[in-house]
């Protein structure tokens, strides 16, 4: 996050406690102060103080809760107040940008998708700033109080300082101080995260890995990468690092990869290389139902689901290779769940068993025995990933404290 100053020790405790209480109210509300004290393991006096500040700031409100079976006076419960608090969620991908307003419950207020030229005379951060200004003018009728900006994008990103070192597709980007530029322009904190890491957080907060403490999420798309949640926290959350499984060698005699090595997983399992392989092998398989129709991810997956031998064989091959690398990760992290985020999940009946079998054959049986391989709930599109960054900043207290201080 890009913010003004680091809090001192006492402030840090206050921030952590306030964040924990806000999280409980958000996830369990309506919830009473007594239950909050028990669940947060904080003294009733501390709960009273934190809740009073949140009430005054209009971040929570009181509501009546009638205990089931009770005829007495209803108890007072607390729920979060979210509608008057907005944030801007941005997503940058190849040649396009999404801009969205969401409220603190993550609900979408408005979303625009606009072209973003890969190369232009003006620097990318200048163009993004102009698009944000335009967006706020277009939607000023809908805008409530702006609390933050969240940005998700591919690239090598210093998330702590909001600096984008490099980006795929946008080749002019070098050490872009996007966080600083937008914070100075708008006056609100800016959260930037790599899109695969942010997607992993999204699934953990709102999606398929909700409630799981240890998760491996593998993304197979134009690139192949992963996000790891270990003991409830995203691995590498505050650094430029990623879980680069796409650049682990699976074939020493394989194709040269743009990273400089040979036979990386990405040269075999990325969507583009899978389609390339399918095209090559179609020439040797006259009976395939893929003949006579355009070869796309959709047609390949549909053919595999319908039992076409060539299509099944290609998807199974992806599963075996991806599973081999996940097996090593299973031995490192012993996850409860493996999530696959990929357009190839359209052939999940073929892909997921191939991955699961490969993991079972190549990792510690005690770890892999209960492994579940399933699809992510969200896709790698839209601005929900930014919602995860803001939710995380409310729960860890960093954004919450700023809103409490007005
Ligand atoms: Zn590579």
Boltz pocket constraint, residues with backbone or C-beta under 6 A from the ligand:
constraints:
  - pocket:
      binder: B
      contacts: [[A, 246], [A, 247], [A, 248], [A, 257], [A, 258], [A, 259], [A, 260], [A, 261], [A, 264], [A, 266]]
      max_distance: 6.0
